[in-house]
């Protein structure tokens, strides 16, 4: 299995609440705990804001590359997400290819996108 940890940080100085722009950075660390090397083929993320607006983010691998993660190896990357609401939730999975070419879905832990502007919900 993959051991996936996420750290999300609200970017207060880069957000513009009066224009409904709320930005978070997140760092993902993936540790390959399989007894074989794996390749991240696809990612499918879903972001749902406080009022239920849904964004699906899909793509090849990670940042349009398909990283190979060696057994017990680590892959880390950072990215960001933009919402028009002051908070939301992030979930999803990676499609992982094993050495025998079989594919599995590896869920990422769901995490919340919180800011100090929750009182500014825009309907």
Secondary structure as the mmCIF struct_conf table of DSSP 4:
data_model
#
loop_
_struct_conf.conf_type_id
_struct_conf.id
_struct_conf.beg_label_comp_id
_struct_conf.beg_label_asym_id
_struct_conf.beg_label_seq_id
_struct_conf.end_label_comp_id
_struct_conf.end_label_asym_id
_struct_conf.end_label_seq_id
STRN STRN1 UNK A 2 UNK A 10
HELX_RH_3T_P HELX_RH_3T_P1 UNK A 12 UNK A 14
STRN STRN2 UNK A 16 UNK A 16
HELX_RH_3T_P HELX_RH_3T_P2 UNK A 17 UNK A 19
TURN_TY1_P TURN_TY1_P1 UNK A 20 UNK A 20
STRN STRN3 UNK A 21 UNK A 21
STRN STRN4 UNK A 22 UNK A 32
BEND BEND1 UNK A 34 UNK A 36
STRN STRN5 UNK A 38 UNK A 49
TURN_TY1_P TURN_TY1_P2 UNK A 50 UNK A 51
STRN STRN6 UNK A 54 UNK A 60
TURN_TY1_P TURN_TY1_P3 UNK A 61 UNK A 61
STRN STRN7 UNK A 62 UNK A 62
TURN_TY1_P TURN_TY1_P4 UNK A 63 UNK A 64
STRN STRN8 UNK A 65 UNK A 65
STRN STRN9 UNK A 68 UNK A 69
TURN_TY1_P TURN_TY1_P5 UNK A 71 UNK A 72
STRN STRN10 UNK A 74 UNK A 83
BEND BEND2 UNK A 84 UNK A 86
STRN STRN11 UNK A 88 UNK A 97
TURN_TY1_P TURN_TY1_P6 UNK A 99 UNK A 100
BEND BEND3 UNK A 101 UNK A 101
STRN STRN12 UNK A 103 UNK A 113
TURN_TY1_P TURN_TY1_P7 UNK A 116 UNK A 117
HELX_RH_3T_P HELX_RH_3T_P3 UNK A 118 UNK A 120
#
